[in-house]
C-alpha cells in the first residue's frame, strides 16, 4: 500500500510481522517514507483498529519519523493471547531490538501513547534498551496493583469491569446480561469474561499476592529510565496519581489539564473551563515537537510543568509540587450543630454514622471511567447535593472565604476512626461549596482498613479500636473563590467506582451478599486525634 502526505513524497504503508522470543509473531502497520533511514515512532496497542485512528501518525511522518503501530499479542492480526500486562516487557524489548536491525531505522526509537499504550512504554523504559530516545506518556498509572486494579486496597470495580468488557468485545466476545452488572457477586465469578481476558480472575485472585504484582510491574524500574519523557494527565483522570508519580520519579516535562481519562475538551462534569481544551494548547503538536526535539538531541522548547489552574487558566511552573507551597492543615471538628473545618484544632469529640454495604453511597462524578447509570456516572466536578439526604456521609464545612484561595498540589486526609466491623473503607472528598449551596466535588480518595499500611502489609483491625488512616485524595489545582466554602465529606463507600466493603475482611473477589455487615463508624477529632485535610495552598502573588 502507498499513501501521500503534504510535505512528503509518497510513503509506503505495509503490514509487518515481528517475531518475539517465544515464537509468537506480532503484527503491525508500518508507515515508511522512502529514502534515508529515519527514527521510528513506535506505538504498541491492545486495541482494535478504530482506536488507532486518533494516533498522530501523519504529524509524526511530517516531523521526520517512520511510524510503526503494533498490536499487542492476541489483538488484531497478532498471534498469541492477550494476558493483560504480563508480556509487554518481553514483547516490547524484542520489538525494539527488531526495529534497530531494520535498514530503514537509523537506530533511534521514540514511543507514544495513552493509558495502556503508555504502560507498554514504561514496561521497557526502565530496562534502558538501546536506541530508546523519547517517551510520550498520557494518562498512565505508576503501578498495576495499587493505582490501577486497586487504590489503597479498594478494588477499582468501575474501571476494571468497564475495561474488561470493552476489551473483550473488541477481541470478539462480549459477555452479556449479568456479566456486566456491577452488583453481581462474587466479583470473581465472571466465567465468560475471564475466559476471554484471564486478568479479570487474576486481579481478584491475586489481591494478596505481592510477588505476582512485583513480577509484572514496572514501578520499581521507572527511576532507571534514561529516555526523556513528556507526561500528560488530567485533574479528573483516574490515573492522575500515576502521571504525577511518574513525573516526580522520572522527571522530564508535565502537562495537566481539566481533563478526564478520555475527555480533553475542556467541558467536563458541570463546568466549562475556558481555554481548557487540548486543541487550545495544541497538545498534539507539543507532543510531536517534544519527540522530535528529544530524538534530535536538541534543547527542548517545552516548560518543565504546565498546569491548568481551575478558576484561573493555564500557567507554567518549574516543578511539582510547587516549591512555594504553603502546606496547611484544616482540622475536622464539630460545633454542636454540624461538622466544621478550620485552621485551629477543635475541642475533642467524635461523630458517628452507619455504613450499610447493601445501600452504598453512589458515585457522583470524580476521576472515574464508568458506564452511564441512574446517578449519571460521568467524570468531572459534579454537584454533590444529590447526596444531601444520606445519613452515611459526614460533612465538615469551613467558613465563608473572604479571599480567593488557590489549592494546587497533592491532597491527603489524616483520619482517626473506629469501626464495629472486622474491616471497612473510609472515603474522603474535597468539595467546593458555592453560595446558594451548589457543592462541586474537586477530588476524592479511599482507603481499606486492612491495607492502611500498604497493600504489601495487610493488618487486621480490632473492632472498636481507633486507628490512624491516611487517605490519598489525589491532587488538584483549584481556586476556591471568595464567598465559597471548603468542605470535606467522609463516608465508607463510593460505588460502583470502588467495590463494596462487606465488613467481613474477606478478599474483594470472594465477597457475597451473605457477608455484608452493617458497620457503625466513628470519626474522632481534636486531641489526641487531630483528623485533618492537608491543603497545598499557593500564596497570592
N, C-alpha and C positions, 0 to 999 in steps of 0.2 A: 504494500500500500504506500502511496505517496500523498503528500499534502503541501500546501503552500502557506506561508506566513509573511505578513507585511514586514519588510526589512530583512527577510531571509530568503535564500534560494530555496528551491524545492527540498523538502526534508522527507526522509523515509520513516514510515510507521510500520513496524514489524512485530510479529509475535515471537517471543523468545521463551525457551525453557532452560532453567538454570538448575543443574544438579547440585544437591547438597549431600552431606556426609553419609546419610543413611540410605542413599539411592533414590530418594524422592526427587521429583523434578518440579520446580516452582515456575509458574507461568507469569509472564508479564508483557506489557505493551511498551515497546521501545520507540521513542521519538528521537530520530537521529539526523541532524543536519549533515550534509556532505562535507568533505574537505578534511581539514586538520583534526587531530584528536582534541577533544574538549573535556572539560569537567562534567561530571554526571550528577544530576539531581535524582536521588533515589527516594521513592515513596513506597512503603510497604503497608498494605491494607488488608483487613479481613472482610471488607465489604464488597458487595457486588458492583458491577459497572456503573449503575446510576449514581452511586455515591462519589465516583471519581470525576464526575463532570464539573464539579466545583473546584477541582485542583488547578493551580496556576500553571498548567503545562505550557501554554503558549507564551505567557510572560517570561517563563524560565528559558524557553528556547530563544526568545528575543534577547535575553540577558547573556546568552552565550553558552547555555548548558545543553547537553544531551539529557533527556529525561527518561527514566525507567519507572513505570508504575507496576509494581509487582503484587500479585495476590498471595496472601499468606497460605500456607498449606491447607488443603481441604476446601479452598474457596475458589470459585470460578473454574478455571482450567488447571489449577494447581493440583497435584496429586496429594495423597495422604489424607489425614483427618485433622480438622481444627481442634486442638486441645488448648483452650484459652491460655495464652501467655507461655505455655510450657516449652515451646520450640523456637520462640522468637530470637533468643540469643544465638543458638547454633545456626539457625537458618539465615539470620541477618549477617553474621560473620562470614558464612560461606558465600553469601551473595556479594558482599563487599570484596572478598578475595577474587571471585569470578569477574567482577567488573574491572578490577585492576589489571586483569590479564587480557582484556579486550583491546584491540588495536585502536578503536575509536575513543577509548578513555585515556585521558592524559595523566591518570593516577590520582586525581583529586576528586573526592566524592562528598557531596553535601546531602543532608536528609531533611525531609519536610513532612509535616502532618499534624493533625489534631487528635486528641483523645487516644484511642488505641494506636493510631498512626504515630503519635508521639511516644507511646510506650515502646514501640519497636525501635525507636531511636535510642532511648535510654537502655534498652536491653543489650545494646552493643557498645555504646559510647564509653562506658566505664572500663572496657577492655582495651581501650586505646588502639583500635585497629589501624593499620597503615592506611593512609590515604583519606581518612575521615577528617574533613576540614571545617565543617559547619553543621549546626543543628538549628532547626526552626520548630520549636515545640509550642503547641497551642492546647490549652485546657488539658494538661497532662498530670496525673497523680504522681506522688513521690514514692508510693508503696502500694503493692497489690492488696495486702491484707488490711492494715489499718489506714484507711484512706480511700479504698475502692470497695472491697467486699464488705468491710466493716468500718465503723467510725467509733473510736473509743469503746469498742466492744459490741456496739449495737449493729445488727445486720442491716445493710442498706437495701432493704427489701424493694423499694420502688424502682431504683435504677437497676438493680440486679435482675429483677424479673423482666423489666422493660427491655433491657439489652438482650437478655437471652431469648425472649420472644421475637424481637426484631431480627436478631442474627440467625436464629433457627429458621425463620421464614425465608430469609434470603439464601439459606442453604438448602431449601427445598421442602421443608416440612413444618407447617405452623400448628403447634398444639392448639386444641380448641376447647371450648366450654370451660369447665372448672380448672383446667390447667392454667388459665390466665387470671384466675381470681386471686386477689391479694389475700383474702381471708381463708383460703383453703389450707388446712393443717392436717398432718405436719408439713412444714415447708419443704422438707427434703423429699416428700412423696410427690414428685412430678415425673413419673417414668417416661412419658412421651418426650418431655423437654430434655431430660437428662440423656435420653438415647441419642438425640441429635447433638446436644452440647453437653458432654460429661461434666463440664465445670460447674453446672448448677448443683449437682450432687456433691462434687468435690469440695466446693467452697464451704458448704454447710457441714459436710462430714469431717473436714479438716479444721474446723474452728479452733480447736485446742491442739493443733499440731504445728508448732513453730518451725520445726525442721522442714516441713513441706514448703511453707511460705518462704523461708530463707533460701531454700533451694531454687526457687524460680524468681526471686525478687532481685531487682537491680538497686534497691535502696542503698545498700552499703557501698556500692561501687560508683555512685554518682560523682563523688568528690574526685575520683580518678580521671574523670573526663578531661581530655586535653582540647577538644574542639570547642571554639566559641559557640555560644548558644543565645538565641532570642526566645524568651519566654513570654507567651501571651495568655492572659487569663481574664476572667470576668468576676465582678463582685458577687454575682449570683450564680456562679458555676460551682457545681458540687465538688470539683477538683481544685478549687481556689487554694486550699491549704497546700496541695501538691505543687501548684505553679509557684507559689511563694517559697515553699521549701526547696524546690529545685533551683530557683534563682539564688537563694542565700547560700546554697551548698555549692553550686557550680559557677555562680556569678554570670557575667555576660550582660544582657540587656533585658529589661522588663517593661511590658505594656499591659495595663489592666484597665478595662473599660466597664461601663454599666451594662454588662452582658451576662447571659446565662451560658449554659453548655453549648447550645445550638443557635442562640439568637444574639446577633450583634447589630441589631437595627437601631438601638438607642431608644426604643419604646418597649418597656418591659414591665410586667406586673401592672400597676395602676399609675405609672409615672412615665412622662416623656422627658428624656434627658437631652436638652438642646446640644446639638453638635456631637452627640454621643455615639453615632454610628461608626462602623468600621470604614464606610465609604468617606465619612467626613475627615478621617485622618489618613486615608489612603493606606489602609493596613496592609493589603496585599503587596502594594508597591514597596512599602517599608520592609516587608519580609524578604521579597526578592532582592532588594538592594542590599540588605544585610548579608544574604547568602552570597551575592556576587562580590561584595567587598571582602568578606571573610575568605572566600575561595581565592581571590586575587592577592590576599595578604596586605591590603592597603588599610590605612586608618579608617575606622568605622565612623559613619556620619550620624548614627543614632545616639540619643542621650542615654545615660545609664538606666534611668527609670522615667516612664511617662505614665501618669495615672489620671483617671477621670475622677475629680472630686465631686461627688453627687451634691449638687447645690451650688457649685462654683465653676465647673468645667474642667478642661484638660490642664495639666500642669506638669512641668519637668522637675525631676528630683535627681539627687546624686546617689541615693542608697535606699535600701529598705531593711528594717523600719527606718523612718526618718530620724536623722541624728538630733533634730531639735525637739523631739517628742517630750512632752511633759506627762509622765505617767501618773494618772490619778486614780485612787481607789474611791469608788462611790459605794457606800455601805447600804445593805438591805436592812430595813427595820420596820417598825410599826408605830403609829401614833394613837392606837386605840380605835381608829375608825377605818383604817386601811393600811396597805403596805406603803412604806416610804423609801426613798432613795436619796442619799445625800453624802456630802463630803465628811461629815462628822460621824464618829462612831455612836450609834444609838444606844439607849439602855438595853440591857439584856432582855431577851424574850424569844418567842418562837411563834410559828404559825403552822397550821395543820390543814391537810386536805386528804381525800381518799382517792387512790388510783384504782380504777377497775379496768383490767385488760379487755373485758368484754365491751367496754364503751370508751375506747381510747380517744385522746384529743386528736382531731383530724388535722392533717397537713393543710396549711393555708399559706401558699407562697414559699419563698425561700430559695435556696440553692438546690433545686430539685430537677429530676428528669422523670416525670410521671405521665401516664396516660390521663387524659381529661376525665374528671369524675364529678360527682354531685357537688363537691365543695369548690370545684374549679381548680384542678391540680395544675396550675400554671406557675412558672417560676417568677421570681422578682419580688418587689416590695408590694405587699397586698395588705388590705385593711383587716386588722385583727378583731374588729368589733363583732364579726360574725361569731366569735367565740365568747362574747361577753357573758352569756348566761351560764357558762360552765363553772361548777364549783371546784373542779380539779385543777385549776390554774391559780397560782398566787401571783399577784401583780404588785410590783414595787415601783412607785412613780415619784420622780423628782419634782422640784419646784419649777414654776414657770421661769424660763431663761430670760434674763434681761439683756443678753447679747448673743450674737451668733457664736456657736461652739463647734469647731471642727474636730472630728474624731477620725484620725487616719492611722491605721496600723492594726496589729494583731489584737484580738479581744479574748479575754478569759474571765470566767466567773469562779471565784473561790467559794465553795458552798459547804456548810456544815449541816448535816442532815442525818436523820434516822428513818428506818422503815420497820414495819411489823412483819415484812415478808423475808424469805430466805435470799432474795435477790430483787433488784429493781433497777429502773433507769431514772436519771434526773436530766431534764432538758432545761436549757436557758435560752432566752430570746431577747435580743435588744430591739426596742421599739421606739419609734419617733411619734410622739403624740401631738397632733396638730390642735390648734384652737378649734373648739367645736367637737372634739372627741375623736376625729379620724386618727387611727393608730396604725401606722405603716411599719411592718417588720423590716429590720435592717440586716440582721444576721442571727444565726442560731447554732446551737450545738447540743450534743447529748453525750452522756457517759453512763456505761453499765457498771453497776456497783462492784461486781466481782472483778472487773477489769480496771478498777480505779488506779492501779499502779502500772498499767500497760497490759497489752494482750498476751505478752510472754510471761506475765506474772499474775495469773489469776489468784485471787484471795477471797475466800468465803467471808461473808459478813454475819454478824450476830444480830438477830432481830432486836430492835430497841436501842442498840448502841449507836452513838454519834460518831460519824466518820467524816473526814475532810475529803471533798471531791474537787477536782479542777476540771471544769467544763471548757473545752476549747470551742470558742464561739466563732472561730474563723478570723476574718479580718474585714475591714471596710474602709471607705473614705467618704464620710458623710458629714455635711454641715447641718447641725441641729439649729434651726433658725430661732432668733429671738421671738418669744411668745410661745414656743413649743416646750414640751417637757420630755425628758428621757425616762424610759420605763424598762424594767427587766421583768420578764414573765418566767416563772418557774413552774414546771409540770413534770410528768413522768412518762409522756408518750408524745409522739409526732408521727401519726400513722396515716397512710402507708409508706411515708418516706423511710421510716425505720420499722422493723418488726415489733410486735407487742411483747414486752417482757412479761412472762407469765407469773413471775413472783416465786417460781419453784426452784430456780437455779439450774434448770436443765438447759443443755445446749439449744441454740435457736432452732436448729433444724428438726429437733425431736419433739418440740412442744405440741401438745394437743389442747383442745379447749378444756379437757378434764383437769389440766394442770393450772388453769387460771385461778389466781388468788387475789382477792381484794386486799390492797395494802394501805395502811394508814401511814402517811408521810408527814414528817415534821421537819421544818427548816428553822435553824437557830441563827440568832444574830446578837450583836453586842459582845461584851466579854463573857466567857473566853472563846466565843465562836463568831469572829468578825466576818460573816459572809459579805462578799462584795464583788462588784464587777470592776475590773481594771480597764480604764479607758485611756487610749493613746491620744491625748489632747495636743493639738498643734497650736502653739501660741499665735495670736493675731500679730501680723506684721505692722 
